Amino acid sequence: MAAQEPNMMQVQDKSMWRALLLSYNKLGEECFVDCVHDFTSKKPTKPETKCANNCLQKHARVTQRITQRISEFQMTKMEGMEAPTAQR
């Protein structure tokens, strides 16, 4: 019976993938809505392509910065937790 139950890592991996795909879809939708205004041609125009690239690059920079700040916060938190144990 225990073999049929997913372990915690599988559940976490599945929820991480779900969050990643939801984020990806939301980003695509937001950039599309912001950049595409004309549906008279099959191919995107140069301004639409430039707008979409700028949108994606900006999102990538923001995500990178947020990840960096979270990492810095976690390091500070870990250092704060280690300090009291080092004094013993």
For each residue, the residues with C-beta under 8 A, 3 or more apart:
1: 4 5
2: 5
3:
4: 1
5: 1 2
6: 10 11 14
7: 10 11
8: 11 12
9: 12 13
10: 6 7 13 14
11: 6 7 8 14 15
12: 8 9 15 16
13: 9 10 16 17
14: 6 10 11 17 18
15: 11 12 18 19
16: 12 13 19 20
17: 13 14 20 21
18: 14 15 21 22
19: 15 16 22 23
20: 16 17 23 24
21: 17 18 24 25
22: 18 19 25 26
23: 19 20 26 27
24: 20 21 27 28
25: 21 22 28 29
26: 22 23 29 30
27: 23 24 30 31 55 56 59
28: 24 25 31 32
29: 25 26 32 33
30: 26 27 33 34 55
31: 27 28 34 35 51 52 55 56 59
32: 28 29 35 36 52
33: 29 30 36
34: 30 31 51 55
35: 31 32 48 51 52 55
36: 32 33 39 44 48 52
37: 48
38: 41 45 48
39: 36
40:
41: 38 45
42:
43:
44: 36 48 49 52
45: 38 41 48 49
46: 49 50
47: 50 51
48: 35 36 37 38 44 45 51 52
49: 44 45 46 52 53
50: 46 47 53 54
51: 31 34 35 47 48 54 55
52: 31 32 35 36 44 48 49 55 56
53: 49 50 56 57
54: 50 51 57 58
55: 27 30 31 34 35 51 52 58 59
56: 27 31 52 53 59 60
57: 53 54 60 61
58: 54 55 61 62
59: 27 31 55 56 62 63
60: 56 57 63 64
61: 57 58 64 65
62: 58 59 65 66
63: 59 60 66 67
64: 60 61 67 68
65: 61 62 68 69
66: 62 63 69 70
67: 63 64 70 71
68: 64 65 71 72
69: 65 66 72 73
70: 66 67 73 74
71: 67 68 74 75
72: 68 69 75 76
73: 69 70 76 77
74: 70 71 77 78
75: 71 72 78 79
76: 72 73 79 80
77: 73 74 80 81
78: 74 75 81 82
79: 75 76 82 83
80: 76 77 83
81: 77 78 84 85
82: 78 79 85 86
83: 79 80 86 87
84: 81 87 88
85: 81 82 88
86: 82 83
87: 83 84
88: 84 85
